[in-house]
Amino acid sequence: MLLEELKEATGKCRGNTCSGLLWGLLCFLVFIKDIVEDIHAEIRCFADDTSLYFVFYKRSVLPKIQQIKEMTTTNGDSQIIDSVKEYYGKKLKNVSDLQTQACVAPGRRVNKNVREAISQVHEEVASKYYGCGLVIPAKLEGIKVLDLGSGSGRDCFAISKLVGQNGQVTGIDMTDEQIEVARKYIDYHTKTFGYDKPNVNFVQGYIEKLLEAGLQENFYDLIVSNCVVNLSPDKCAVLSEAYKVLKEGGELYFSDVYCDRNLEDSVRKHETLWGECIAGALCWKDLISLAEKTGFSTPRLETVSPIPIDRDDFKKILGDAKFCSVTYRLFKLPKVEKSPPLQVIYSGDVTGCENQLDFDHRNHFKTGDVYTIDSELVTILKNSRFSDEFEFQPATKGVCGTTGNTVDNPFDVLLEKERKGEQVSPACCAPGKCC
């Protein structure tokens, strides 16, 4: 109907200087008519010696444009997802097949309980572990944990040991081969840990679509993820879904690869570098805005390690870009009035942290000492699983450990560590040697 009206309108205006415009519009609509066939328009022409005015009354134009945009984005995302599934399902057989050091955990001291839990994970599971950090935080007994991109299940099985028989661990991964390995060893670890029944399960699905995979809203106390968020083409969706399934006061504790800049499209399209956790790396500043957008607290940096790029061909592609592995803590906080800074005293009751609790790279709580902490950290400690581990009291002057919630540039943190002569371990441990 629209095309016929255009023809009629153009006929009425023939000889007018604007008829060429109408014919151009007619050709354009013919070209896209299959896409916008449900556009209803009415054209009114008012011709005089100098001008032509016409008015469109549109319906469904913007929804169609949005649909086209979403289809284009979805197709691009699907290509990335398929490429990642191929890389981790078919190309990589174990950690020795990796082309860079991005997806290998850095050396790090851990307490005895964590070390023993990791050592009890089956050898085949450990050999297919591709992480860039250690995502086993303190105080895990009896809680519900979700691992995003759980792979062969190494972190899930180690955490299932630490949460105990009454805790619960769920791993979600999209790769058939990785899920198959993880499920294969559920019974093995149940017997190894001396449990009456499994406390771990694995779900096949996408980390951008947790609810579609059947996971419950407001259910988990803790979400972990190890070098996986960078592999997603839609990181905002990952954080948004994580926020939905966390309980209020719950934590997203994850290690990932970050860059000191926004990478060019030519890098983003490199399949091997994407699979190696490099091409999909966020600029560290972007995590701050993503956390705010999805409702999380300010990211708190716990650990950082450099990621060297050794191959000359990769160096040529990446130029001067620098990369590092960072472990961040984000919390789902209740909507409460801002608390004033308070003093806190750590009880020393967290297993493995009897003398000191290292909360982030700025906050290290020695048992019995008094510390003044910023308002956001007060809210975190009061509303999270750590609430029973601290005594809270009004702030006064003259105490140690006054802190702020400044968001640190991880690359500046590395430089400061080097300046102080502190040992900074790159992500280069051998298979199975993560500690």
HELIX and SHEET records of a PDB file:
HELIX    1   1 LEU A    2  LYS A   12  1                                  11    
HELIX    2   2 SER A   19  ILE A   32  1                                  14    
HELIX    3   3 VAL A   61  GLU A   86  1                                  26    
HELIX    4   4 TYR A   87  LYS A   91  3                                   5    
HELIX    5   5 VAL A   95  ASP A   97  5                                   3    
HELIX    6   6 LYS A  112  SER A  119  1                                   8    
HELIX    7   7 GLU A  123  SER A  127  1                                   5    
HELIX    8   8 ARG A  154  VAL A  163  1                                  10    
HELIX    9   9 ASP A  176  LYS A  184  1                                   9    
HELIX   10  10 ILE A  186  THR A  192  1                                   7    
HELIX   11  11 VAL A  229  LEU A  231  5                                   3    
HELIX   12  12 LYS A  235  VAL A  245  1                                  11    
HELIX   13  13 ASP A  265  ARG A  268  1                                   4    
HELIX   14  14 GLU A  271  GLY A  275  1                                   5    
HELIX   15  15 TRP A  284  THR A  294  1                                  11    
HELIX   16  16 ASP A  312  LEU A  318  1                                   7    
HELIX   17  17 SER A  375  ASN A  383  1                                   9    
HELIX   18  18 SER A  387  GLU A  389  5                                   3    
HELIX   19  19 PRO A  410  ARG A  419  1                                  10    
SHEET    1   A 2 PHE A  46  ALA A  47  0                                        
SHEET    2   A 2 LEU A  52  TYR A  53 -1                                        
SHEET    1   B 6 VAL A 200  GLN A 204  0                                        
SHEET    2   B 6 GLN A 168  ASP A 173  1                                        
SHEET    3   B 6 LYS A 144  LEU A 148  1                                        
SHEET    4   B 6 TYR A 220  ASN A 226  1                                        
SHEET    5   B 6 LEU A 246  CYS A 259  1                                        
SHEET    6   B 6 LEU A 282  CYS A 283  1                                        
SHEET    1   C 7 VAL A 200  GLN A 204  0                                        
SHEET    2   C 7 GLN A 168  ASP A 173  1                                        
SHEET    3   C 7 LYS A 144  LEU A 148  1                                        
SHEET    4   C 7 TYR A 220  ASN A 226  1                                        
SHEET    5   C 7 LEU A 246  CYS A 259  1                                        
SHEET    6   C 7 PHE A 323  PHE A 331 -1                                        
SHEET    7   C 7 ARG A 300  PRO A 306 -1                                        
SHEET    1   D 3 VAL A 370  ILE A 373  0                                        
SHEET    2   D 3 LEU A 342  TYR A 346 -1                                        
SHEET    3   D 3 PHE A 390  PRO A 394 -1                                        
SHEET    1   E 2 GLN A 356  ASP A 358  0                                        
SHEET    2   E 2 HIS A 364  LYS A 366 -1                                        
END                                                                             
